[in-house]
Amino acid sequence: MKAASRRLGRILAGTLLVVAAAAGAAPFSDSMAQRVLACTGCHGPQGRAAADGYYPRLAGKPAGYLFNQLLNFRDGRRPYRLMSELLAPLDDAYLKAIAEHFAGLELPYPAPAGAALPDDRLRTAVRLVRRGDPARSLPACASCHGEAMTGIAPFVPGLLGLPPDYLNAQLGAWRAGKRQAQAPDCMAAIARALAPDEIAALSSWLAAQPVPQPARAAAAFATPPPIPCGGVAESAAPPAATGR
């Protein structure tokens, strides 16, 4: 697998060198920034997100989350042929290097893309984000994704700064069983408990919120995660008090 990763890296490097030379660009430096130009063709310059609303932002997302998603695409839990075939030859170490590269980019976010919601849908979204629904064993979004909704390092992504179409599509994919994560797949259980109109309200509300600046993920959970979630290490929980 490592040999395949190196071969693919050399192929990508050679291709980009030819393109750069033809365009009169600076000499190819074989840096990770130039290697991941294959990613930014869809995900936007420096991973800032594409304009179509479906290819999400990569820049600044927690490294553990990005690494888990690369594994999910490569290993078939997220079925998307373009991503799966691109990542198939790459080993875990190379995927981790890609994830760490994008996680290290601190770039400004654009203005919110969402529109204002009618009062009833606004109340629904805020209730689910801040309080959840205990009667349906639905935790508040903020209890996992952080009070600021910018994520929890290193495994939980922020939900702000994403287009409504992307958010709606991903929640819908989990609800329909088209997207999976490492077991136990907490987001699949949550999405199946949400009604379609609740998913629409959440997607619209989240997309309409401004992103705090700087938009850094919290360093750790303030309290233990409310439900077991695959891909989130036990060390994500806050350390026990020492009495000092």
C-alpha positions in Angstrom: 0.0 0.0 0.0 2.8 2.4 0.8 4.5 1.7 -2.5 1.2 2.4 -4.3 0.9 5.7 -2.4 4.3 6.7 -3.5 3.6 5.8 -7.1 0.4 7.8 -7.1 2.2 10.7 -5.5 4.8 10.6 -8.2 2.2 10.4 -10.9 0.3 13.4 -9.5 3.6 15.3 -9.1 4.6 14.6 -12.7 1.2 15.6 -14.0 1.2 18.9 -12.0 4.7 19.6 -13.1 3.7 19.4 -16.8 0.7 21.6 -16.2 2.7 24.2 -14.2 5.4 24.3 -16.9 2.8 24.7 -19.7 1.3 27.6 -17.8 4.6 29.2 -17.0 4.1 28.7 -13.3 6.8 28.4 -10.6 8.8 25.1 -10.6 7.0 22.2 -8.9 8.2 21.9 -5.3 6.7 18.5 -4.4 5.0 20.0 -1.3 1.7 18.7 0.1 0.1 21.9 -0.9 0.8 21.1 -4.6 0.0 17.4 -4.2 -3.5 18.2 -2.9 -4.3 20.3 -6.0 -6.1 17.2 -7.1 -8.5 17.8 -4.1 -8.9 21.6 -4.6 -10.2 21.1 -8.1 -13.5 20.1 -6.5 -13.2 21.5 -3.0 -12.1 25.0 -4.1 -8.8 26.8 -3.8 -7.0 25.7 -0.6 -10.0 23.6 0.3 -12.2 26.7 0.9 -15.3 24.9 -0.6 -16.7 24.9 -4.1 -19.3 27.3 -5.3 -21.9 24.6 -6.2 -22.9 23.9 -2.6 -22.1 20.2 -2.6 -18.3 20.0 -2.3 -17.7 21.1 1.3 -14.9 23.1 2.9 -11.8 21.2 4.0 -9.7 24.0 5.3 -9.5 24.2 9.1 -11.6 21.1 9.9 -10.3 18.9 12.7 -7.6 16.6 11.5 -9.1 13.5 13.1 -12.4 14.2 11.4 -10.9 14.7 8.0 -8.8 11.5 8.4 -11.9 9.5 9.4 -13.8 10.7 6.3 -10.9 9.8 4.0 -10.9 6.4 5.5 -14.7 6.2 5.1 -14.5 7.0 1.4 -11.5 4.7 0.8 -13.1 1.8 2.8 -16.6 2.1 1.3 -18.6 3.5 4.2 -19.2 6.7 2.2 -20.0 5.5 -1.3 -18.8 8.1 -3.8 -16.9 6.6 -6.7 -14.7 9.7 -7.5 -13.4 9.9 -4.0 -13.2 6.1 -3.5 -11.1 5.6 -6.6 -8.9 8.5 -5.9 -8.1 7.3 -2.4 -8.0 3.5 -3.0 -4.2 3.3 -3.5 -3.4 5.5 -0.5 -2.3 4.1 2.9 -3.4 5.4 6.3 -0.2 7.5 6.8 -0.7 9.4 3.5 -4.4 10.0 4.3 -3.3 11.3 7.7 -0.8 13.7 6.0 -3.6 15.0 3.7 -5.9 15.5 6.7 -3.3 17.4 8.7 -2.5 19.6 5.8 -6.0 20.9 5.4 -6.6 21.0 9.2 -3.7 23.4 9.5 -5.1 26.0 7.1 -6.7 28.9 8.9 -8.6 30.8 6.3 -11.5 33.2 6.5 -15.1 32.0 5.8 -17.4 33.7 3.4 -20.6 35.4 4.6 -23.5 33.0 5.5 -25.4 31.5 2.5 -28.7 30.6 4.2 -31.9 32.6 4.2 -34.0 33.7 7.1 -36.5 31.0 8.3 -40.2 31.4 9.2 -40.7 31.5 12.9 -42.0 27.9 13.3 -39.0 26.4 11.5 -36.6 28.8 13.4 -37.9 27.6 16.7 -37.6 23.9 15.6 -34.0 24.4 14.5 -32.9 26.3 17.6 -34.6 23.7 19.9 -32.8 20.8 18.2 -29.4 22.6 18.2 -29.5 23.8 21.8 -31.7 21.3 23.6 -32.3 18.3 21.3 -35.3 16.1 22.1 -34.9 13.8 25.1 -38.2 12.1 24.3 -36.6 10.7 21.1 -33.2 10.3 22.6 -31.9 13.1 20.4 -29.0 15.0 21.9 -28.5 18.7 21.2 -26.3 19.3 18.2 -24.2 21.6 20.4 -23.5 18.8 22.9 -21.4 17.1 20.3 -20.4 19.9 17.9 -19.6 22.5 20.6 -21.5 25.4 22.0 -20.0 27.6 19.2 -20.9 24.9 16.7 -17.3 25.0 15.4 -16.5 21.4 16.3 -14.4 19.6 18.9 -10.8 18.7 18.1 -9.7 16.4 16.8 -12.6 14.3 15.6 -15.9 16.4 15.5 -16.4 18.9 12.7 -18.0 22.3 12.9 -21.4 22.7 11.3 -21.2 26.4 10.5 -19.9 27.7 7.2 -21.4 24.9 5.2 -24.0 25.4 2.4 -27.6 24.4 3.1 -27.7 21.9 0.1 -24.6 20.1 1.5 -26.0 19.9 5.0 -29.4 18.7 3.8 -27.8 16.1 1.5 -25.6 14.6 4.2 -28.3 14.4 6.8 -30.6 12.9 4.2 -28.0 10.4 3.2 -27.5 9.2 6.8 -31.3 9.0 7.2 -31.6 6.9 4.0 -28.6 4.7 4.9 -26.5 6.0 2.0 -23.8 7.3 4.3 -22.1 5.4 7.1 -19.4 6.0 9.6 -17.4 3.8 12.0 -19.6 1.9 14.4 -21.5 2.9 16.4 -22.8 5.3 13.8 -24.3 7.9 16.0 -25.2 10.3 13.2 -27.1 7.6 11.3 -29.2 7.0 14.5 -29.8 10.8 14.9 -30.7 11.4 11.3 -33.2 8.5 11.3 -34.9 10.1 14.3 -35.3 13.4 12.5 -38.3 14.2 10.3 -37.5 15.6 6.8 -38.9 19.0 7.7 -36.6 19.1 10.8 -33.6 18.2 8.6 -34.6 21.1 6.3 -35.0 23.5 9.2 -31.6 22.5 10.7 -29.8 22.8 7.3 -31.2 26.2 6.6 -30.6 27.6 10.2 -27.0 26.3 10.3 -26.1 27.7 6.9 -27.5 31.1 7.9 -25.3 31.5 11.0 -22.1 33.6 10.9 -18.9 31.7 11.6 -17.0 33.0 14.6 -13.5 34.4 13.9 -11.2 32.7 14.5 -13.3 29.6 13.7 -11.3 27.1 15.7 -12.7 23.8 17.1 -12.8 23.5 20.9 -9.8 21.7 22.3 -11.9 19.1 24.2 -15.5 18.3 25.2 -16.7 20.3 28.2 -18.7 17.2 29.3 -18.5 13.6 28.0 -20.2 13.0 24.7 -23.9 12.3 25.2 -24.0 9.1 23.1 -21.3 6.6 21.9 -20.0 7.6 18.5 -17.6 5.7 16.3 -14.4 7.5 15.2 -14.4 9.7 18.4 -11.7 8.5 20.7 -12.5 8.0 24.4 -9.8 10.6 25.1 -12.1 13.2 23.7 -13.9 13.3 27.0 -12.6 15.9 29.5 -10.0 14.7 32.0 -11.2 13.7 35.5 -10.8 16.4 38.2 -7.6 16.0 40.3 -8.8 18.0 43.3 -6.0 20.5 42.9 
